[in-house]
Amino acid sequence: MEMNMHMAEASDNKKKILIISGIAVLVLICIICAIVFISSSGSVYKTLHKDVNIEIGAEKISVENFIKENNNKHKIALITDISTIDLSKLGTYTVELDCDGEIVKSTVHVVDTTPPVASPVSCEIAKDSDTAADKLVKDVFDATEVKISYKDSSFLSQSGHHDVIVILEDASANKTEIVVPVTVIEDTTPPVIEGVKNLYADVDGTINYRNGITVKDDYDKSPKLTVNSENVDISKEGIYEVIYTAVDAAGNTTVRKAKVSVN
């Protein structure tokens, strides 16, 4: 009786050992499979780039952009239609490739790492004028919008010759500094008003006071013109006065007057 019990106990222990051994083998197989999978995945990315940067404005993108150097032994083809990638705009795209029958994903980043370019415009400007920085450069080029500013605008209030630094910054914060030779002139010459003449109108008629009037200035390309016709009563016959006033950026002022005859 006691012998039978020992035999049964030995049989149970043997079963437990077999079960534990089986579990251990399964775990080992899983570990090996995981290692093979990770190794296989890693080997793919030894051939292909996981991330690809393409400069904005590039003409095209091809499978060669994804392949690392000296990896021509694999058969690689694009699955994703890359014509859907807009290379004229910043953005991120997921691209699928076939690498020896395995589908691999890579990320394309359309980036902007190129600073803007422009040419300097050497010029003379009036002291204390509000000349904008973009007037000092030309032929500005970049794939994105460019902001143009002075590094230091204090020169606008200082007569003489200056090497002015103009900053061009694009939407990706790429910057270019351009040195522009500028002469700041003390502007004491008032603008010129041309085309002022006496006007004639019928009672209750209409008058275009600005017709034929032009204003020119030696430094200010857009001097301000105001017309004061508040003393003209178009409802009554009489001779009235209209006043034209032009002011340039330096504050120089010109006043011209004309008669308005209402009959």
Protein Blocks (a to p, Z undefined) as FASTA:
>chain_A
ZZmmmmmmmmmmmmmmmmmmmmmmmmmmmmmmmmmmmmmmmmmmmmpcfbdcddehiabd
cfklmpcghiakbccddfbdcklpcfkbgcdddddddeehiacddddddddfbdcddddd
dddddehiacdfklmgghiacfbdcddddfblklmmpgcddddddddddfkopacddddd
ddddddfbdcddehiacddddehiacdfkgopacddfklmbbcddddfklpcfkbgcddd
dddddddfkopacddddddddZZ
